[in-house]
Amino acid sequence: MYDTMGVILTKDSESKLSNLTLERAEAAVPFAGRYRIVDFVLSSMVNSGIHNVGIVTHHNYQSLINHLGSGKEWDLDRKTSGLIILPPNVTRGAVRPSSGDIEELYRVMYYLRESREKYVLLSDKTIICNMTFDDAMEFHQSKEADITVIYNNLEEGHKKDVTRFTTVEVDKNSQIVNMEVQPRFARSNNVSMGMYITKKILLENLIEECISNGLTDFEFDLLRRNLHDLRIFGYRYDGFVMRMDSVRSYFKNSLALTDRDVMKQLFHQENLIYTKVKDEIPTSYGENAKVSNCLIADGCFINGEVSNSILFRGVRVSRDVKISNSIIMQGSEIHEKSILENVILDKEVIVRVGKRLTGQPDFPVMIGKRAII
């Protein structure tokens, strides 16, 4: 796919990840002990042979830029193309808000026009998967499609989740005949992954047309309005997919990684997921440590009881501490005789002696960055 460029949109969707996005973009939210959410779609693009990737930033983008750096970890630190950070519009010292995806793309039109690739792979940032786009591109070309929407099918038991997303209905030739954006009563379990393939010149023209007509939303205004005027097809992806669209989904998907089968589907594949490398000393387990079914990063010190949890780098767990079904981010400290259950601690949180924090699987307790409890 050397004739394809990638564009990743990182505009937050109404801060659905709550406190996790107070000081960072959704794309930079930590995940799986050492990664950030953006690592997965970015790695998938690189593994597909895409070497020109633009990251469209918005507010709270400093953490994202610090993580991505020059793009070295993704082999995107190149003299030409490579990883391109596209900064937001700034007016008198403040980030000017945009109305939607179309305006976000319009303000980086210069980047699209100057890129030499024929095709564009456009992606949202909240999809967690390990895939390559070669088959999707082959499908796009074989159908002579104007736009290809990549989707997956949710099982019947997840029907209630469909209403939070965009669904597509396809005919026997895989052409999309109907699209519903966050439908109250969904008619299809085919859910868009927020990934699209199209020709660059067509995308430029469609963006210009939308802007001239005051249209701002990519799916609602650009795709739905052109279903009968353009050849818009749906490519079904049957691999493993997670969506990070709420605190509940973030918590559920994170703890799912304690399941070996889930870990295999996401990480133990032919293609790797790349991230910024931060070497730490090995984790140390004290004489009172009891750890079961956990994902634990380097540099931790554990002298308490931890089960079914995710611990990021440098977490310190003192004796007589009990942690279960929780996510503890980098540099946090849990002091003696504390109990944590169904909790998310952001970076560098300190839980003092004897404190008890208890949430529910559907409503975890969330503590913001650098808080002291």
For each residue, the residues with C-beta under 8 A, 3 or more apart:
1: 4 48 49 50 119 121 133 134 137
2: 49 50 51 117
3: 117 118 119
4: 1 48 49 50 117 118 119 120 121 133 137 197
5: 50 52 53 54 81 115 117 119 120 121 200
6: 42 45 50 52 53 54 120 121 122 123
7: 53 54 56 105 108 112 120 121 122 123
8: 27 38 41 42 45 53 54 55 56 123 124 125
9: 56 101 104 105 122 123 124 125
10: 25 26 27 38 55 56 57 58 61 64 125
11: 56 58 98 101 104
12: 15 16 17 21 25 26 58 59 60
13: 16 26 126 245
14:
15: 12 18 21
16: 12 13 26 245 246 247
17: 12 20 21 26 29 244 246 247 250
18: 15 21 247 366
19: 22 346 366 367 368 369
20: 17 24 26 29 247 250 344 346 366
21: 12 15 17 18 24 25 26 29 60
22: 19 60 368 369
23: 60 63 369
24: 20 21 28 29 60 62 63 64
25: 10 12 21 28 29 57 58 59 60 61 63 64
26: 10 12 13 16 17 20 21 29 37 125 126 244
27: 8 10 36 37 38 55 64 125 126
28: 24 25 36 37 38 60 61 63 64 67
29: 17 20 21 24 25 26 36 37 244 250
30: 34 35 36 312 329 330 347
31: 35 36 37 39 128 244 250 254
32: 35 254 257 266 295 310
33: 295 296 297 310 311 312 313
34: 30 275 278 297 312 313
35: 30 31 32 39 40 273 275
36: 27 28 29 30 31 39 64 67 275 276
37: 26 27 28 29 31 40 125 126 128 244
38: 8 10 27 28 41 42 55 64 67 68 125
39: 31 35 36 42 43 273 274 275
40: 35 37 43 44 127 128 129 130 273
41: 8 38 44 45 123 124 125 127 129 195
42: 6 8 38 39 45 46 53 74 274
43: 39 40 46 47 74 130 271 272 273 274
44: 40 41 47 48 129 130 131 132 133 271
45: 6 8 41 42 48 50 53 121 123 133
46: 42 43 49 50 51 53 74 75 76 274
47: 43 44 132 271 272
48: 1 4 44 45 121 132 133 134 137
49: 1 2 4 46 134
50: 1 2 4 5 6 45 46 53 121 133
51: 2 46 75 76 78 81 82
52: 5 6 81 82 84 115 117
53: 5 6 7 8 42 45 46 50 71 74 76 82 83 84
54: 5 6 7 8 84 86 108 111 115
55: 8 10 27 38 64 68 83 84 85 86
56: 7 8 9 10 11 86 104 105 108
57: 10 25 61 64 65 85 86 87 88
58: 10 11 12 25 61 88 95 98 104
59: 12 25 88 95
60: 12 21 22 23 24 25 28 63 64
61: 10 25 28 57 58 64 65 87 88
62: 24 65 66
63: 23 24 25 28 60 66 67
64: 10 24 25 27 28 36 38 55 57 60 61 67 68
65: 57 61 62 68 69 85
66: 62 63 69
67: 28 36 38 63 64 276
68: 38 55 64 65 71 83 85 276
69: 65 66 72 73 276
70: 76 77 83
71: 53 68 74 75 76 77 78 82 83
72: 69 75 76 77
73: 69 274 275 276 277
74: 42 43 46 53 71 83 274
75: 46 51 71 72
76: 46 51 53 70 71 72 82 83
77: 70 71 72 82 83
78: 51 71 81 82
79: 82
80:
81: 5 51 52 78 84 115
82: 51 52 53 71 76 77 78 79
83: 53 55 68 70 71 74 76 77
84: 52 53 54 55 81 111
85: 55 57 65 68
86: 54 55 56 57 108 111
87: 57 61 90
88: 57 58 59 61 95 96 107
89: 95 96 98 107
90: 87 93 94 95 96
91: 94 96
92:
93: 90
94: 90 91
95: 58 59 88 89 90
96: 88 89 90 91
97:
98: 11 58 89 103 104 107 216
99: 102 103 216
100: 103 104 216 217 218 221
101: 9 11 104 105 216 217 218 219
102: 99 105 106 207 210 211 215 216 217 218 221 222
103: 98 99 100 106 107 211 216
104: 9 11 56 58 98 100 101 107 108
105: 7 9 56 101 102 108 109 112 122 203 207 218
106: 102 103 109 207 208 211
107: 88 89 98 103 104
108: 7 54 56 86 104 105 111 112
109: 105 106 112 113 204 207
110: 113 114
111: 54 84 86 108 114 115
112: 7 105 108 109 115 120 200 203 204
113: 109 110 204
114: 110 111
115: 5 52 54 81 111 112 200
116:
117: 2 3 4 5 52 120 200
118: 3 4 199 200
119: 1 3 4 5 137 140 197 198 199 200
120: 4 5 6 7 112 117 197 198 199 200 203
121: 1 4 5 6 7 45 48 50 133 195 196 197
122: 6 7 9 105 195 196 197 198 203 218
123: 6 7 8 9 41 45 127 194 195 196
124: 8 9 41 127 193 194 195
125: 8 9 10 26 27 37 38 41
126: 13 26 27 37 194 243 244 245
127: 40 41 123 124 193 194 195 241 242 243 244
128: 31 37 40 241 242 243 244 253 266
129: 40 41 44 193 237 239 240 241 242 266
130: 40 43 44 239 240 265 266 267 269 271 273
131: 44 237 239
132: 44 47 48 135 271
133: 1 4 44 45 48 50 121 136 137 150 195 197
134: 1 48 49 137 138
135: 132 138 139 235
136: 133 139 140 148 150 195 197 235 237
137: 1 4 48 119 133 134 140 141 197
138: 134 135 141 142
139: 135 136 142 143 145 148 174 233 235
140: 119 136 137 143 145 148 197 233 235
141: 137 138 144 145
142: 138 139
143: 139 140 148 173 174 175 231 233
144: 141 231
145: 139 140 141 148 197 231 232 233
146: 198 199 202 230 231 232
147: 196 197 198 202 223 226 230 231 232 233
148: 136 139 140 143 145 196 197 198 232 233 234 235
149: 168 176 192 195 196 223 232 233 234 235
150: 133 136 192 193 195 196 197 234 235 237
151: 168 190 191 192 193 234 235 236 237
152: 190 191 193 236 237 238 239 241
153: 189 190 191 236 238
154: 158 159 161 162 189 191
155: 158 189
156: 159 189
157:
158: 154 155 161 162 189
159: 154 156 162 186 189
160: 163
161: 154 158 164 165
162: 154 158 159 165 167 183 186 188 189 191
163: 160 182 183 184 185 186
164: 161 182 245 246
165: 161 162 182 191 192 243 245
166: 179 180 181 182 191 192 194 219
167: 162 179 180 183 186 187 188 189 190 191 192
168: 149 151 176 178 179 188 190 191 192 234
169: 176 177 178 179 187 188 190
170: 173 174 175 176 177 190 233 234
171: 174 175 177
172:
173: 143 170
174: 139 143 170 171 233 234 235 236
175: 143 170 171 231 232 233 234
176: 149 168 169 170 179 227 232 233 234
177: 169 170 171 227
178: 168 169 187 188 227
179: 166 167 168 169 176 192 219 223 224 227
180: 166 167 183 186 187 188
181: 166 217 219 220 224
182: 163 164 165 166
183: 162 163 167 180 186 187
184: 163
185: 163
186: 159 162 163 167 180 183 189
187: 167 169 178 180 183
188: 162 167 168 169 178 180
189: 153 154 155 156 158 159 162 167 186
190: 151 152 153 167 168 169 170 234 236
191: 151 152 153 154 162 165 166 167 168
192: 149 150 151 165 166 167 168 179 195 219
193: 124 127 129 150 151 152 237 241
194: 123 124 126 127 166
195: 41 121 122 123 124 127 133 136 149 150 192
196: 121 122 123 147 148 149 150 218
197: 4 119 120 121 122 133 136 137 140 145 147 148 150 235
198: 119 120 122 146 147 148 202 203
199: 118 119 120 146 202 203
200: 5 112 115 117 118 119 120 203 204
201: 204 205
202: 146 147 198 199 205 206
203: 105 112 120 122 198 199 200 206 207
204: 109 112 113 200 201 207 208
205: 201 202 208 209
206: 202 203 209 210 222 226
207: 102 105 106 109 203 204 210 211 222
208: 106 204 205 211 212
209: 205 206 212 213
210: 102 206 207 213 215 216 221 222
211: 102 103 106 207 208 214 215
212: 208 209
213: 209 210
214: 211
215: 102 210 211 221 222 225
216: 98 99 100 101 102 103 210 221
217: 100 101 102 181 220 221 222
218: 100 101 102 105 122 196 221 222 223
219: 101 166 179 181 192 222 223 224
220: 181 217 223 224
221: 100 102 210 215 216 217 218 224 225
222: 102 206 207 210 215 217 218 219 225 226
223: 147 149 179 218 219 220 226 227 232
224: 179 181 219 220 221 227
225: 215 221 222 229
226: 147 206 222 223 229 230 232
227: 176 177 178 179 223 224 230 232
228:
229: 225 226
230: 146 147 226 227
231: 143 144 145 146 147 175
232: 145 146 147 148 149 175 176 223 226 227
233: 139 140 143 145 147 148 149 170 174 175 176
234: 148 149 150 151 168 170 174 175 176 190
235: 135 136 139 140 148 149 150 151 174 197
236: 151 152 153 174 190
237: 129 131 136 150 151 152 193 241
238: 152 153
239: 129 130 131 152 265
240: 129 130 262 265 266
241: 127 128 129 152 193 237
242: 127 128 129 249 253 256 266
243: 126 127 128 165 249 253
244: 17 26 29 31 37 126 127 128 249 250 253
245: 13 16 126 164 165 249
246: 16 17 164 249 250
247: 16 17 18 20 250 251 344 364 366
248: 251 252 362 363 364
249: 242 243 244 245 246 252 253
250: 17 20 29 31 244 246 247 253 254 344
251: 247 248 254 255 327 342 344 361 364
252: 248 249 255 256 361
253: 128 242 243 244 249 250 256 257
254: 31 32 250 251 257 310 327
255: 251 252 258 308 309 310 325 327
256: 242 252 253 259 262
257: 32 253 254 262 263 266 295 310
258: 255 293 294 295 308 309 310
259: 256 262 263
260: 263 264
261: 264 265
262: 240 256 257 259 265 266
263: 257 259 260 266 267 268 295
264: 260 261 267 268
265: 130 239 240 261 262 268 269
266: 32 128 129 130 240 242 257 262 263 269 273
267: 130 263 264 273
268: 263 264 265
269: 130 265 266 272
270:
271: 43 44 47 130 132
272: 43 47 269
273: 35 39 40 43 130 266 267
274: 39 42 43 46 73 74
275: 34 35 36 39 73
276: 36 67 68 69 73
277: 73
278: 34 313
279: 298
280: 297 298 299 313 314
281: 284 298 299
282: 298 299
283: 296 297 298 299 300 301 302
284: 281 300 301 302
285: 289 291 302 303
286: 289 301 302 303 319
287: 303
288: 303 304 319 320
289: 285 286 302 303 304 305 306 317
290: 304 305 306 307
291: 285 294 296 302 305 306 307
292: 306 307 308
293: 258 307 308
294: 258 291 306 307 308 309 310 311
295: 32 33 257 258 263 309 310 311
296: 33 283 291 300 302 306 310 311
297: 33 34 280 283 300 311 312 313 314 315 330
298: 279 280 281 282 283 313
299: 280 281 282 283 313 314
300: 283 284 296 297 311 313 314 315 316 317
301: 283 284 286 315 316 317
302: 283 284 285 286 289 291 296 306 311 315 317
303: 285 286 287 288 289 317 318 319 321
304: 288 289 290 317 318 319 320 321 322 323 334
305: 289 290 291 321 322 323
306: 289 290 291 292 294 296 302 309 311 317 323 324
307: 290 291 292 293 294 323 324 325
308: 255 258 292 293 294 324 325
309: 255 258 294 295 306 323 324 325 326 327 328
310: 32 33 254 255 257 258 294 295 296 326 327 328
311: 33 294 295 296 297 300 302 306 315 317 328
312: 30 33 34 297 315 328 329 330 331 332 347
313: 33 34 278 280 297 298 299 300 330 331
314: 280 297 299 300 330 331
315: 297 300 301 302 311 312 328 329 330 331 332 333 334
316: 300 301 332 333 334
317: 289 300 301 302 303 304 306 311 321 323 328 334
318: 303 304 321 333 334 335 336 338
319: 286 288 303 304 336
320: 288 304 336 337
321: 303 304 305 317 318 334 335 336 337 338 339 340
322: 304 305 338 339 340 341
323: 304 305 306 307 309 317 326 328 334 339 340 341 343
324: 306 307 308 309 340 341 342
325: 255 307 308 309 341 342 361
326: 309 310 323 340 341 342 343 344 345 364
327: 251 254 255 309 310 343 344 345
328: 309 310 311 312 315 317 323 332 334 340 343 345 349
329: 30 312 315 332 344 345 346 347 349
330: 30 297 312 313 314 315 347 348
331: 312 313 314 315 347 348
332: 312 315 316 328 329 345 346 347 348 349 350 351
333: 315 316 318 349 350 351
334: 304 315 316 317 318 321 323 328 338 340 351
335: 318 321 338 350 351 352 353 354 355
336: 318 319 320 321 353 354
337: 320 321 353 354
338: 318 321 322 334 335 351 352 353 354 355 356 357
339: 321 322 323 355 356 357 358
340: 321 322 323 324 326 328 334 343 345 351 356 357 358
341: 322 323 324 325 326 357 358 359
342: 251 324 325 326 358 359 360 361 363 364 365
343: 323 326 327 328 340 357 358 359 364 365 366 367
344: 20 247 250 251 326 327 329 364 365 366 367
345: 326 327 328 329 332 340 349 351 367
346: 19 20 329 332 349 366 367 368 369 370 371
347: 30 312 329 330 331 332 369 370
348: 330 331 332 369 370
349: 328 329 332 333 345 346 367 368 369 370 371 372 373
350: 332 333 335 371 372 373
351: 332 333 334 335 338 340 345 355 357 373
352: 335 338 355 372 373
353: 335 336 337 338
354: 335 336 337 338
355: 335 338 339 351 352 373
356: 338 339 340
357: 338 339 340 341 343 351 365 367 373
358: 339 340 341 342 343 365
359: 341 342 343 363 364 365
360: 342 363 364
361: 251 252 325 342 364
362: 248
363: 248 342 359 360
364: 247 248 251 326 342 343 344 359 360 361
365: 342 343 344 357 358 359
366: 18 19 20 247 343 344 346
367: 19 343 344 345 346 349 357 371 373
368: 19 22 346 349 371
369: 19 22 23 346 347 348 349
370: 346 347 348 349
371: 346 349 350 367 368
372: 349 350 352
373: 349 350 351 352 355 357 367
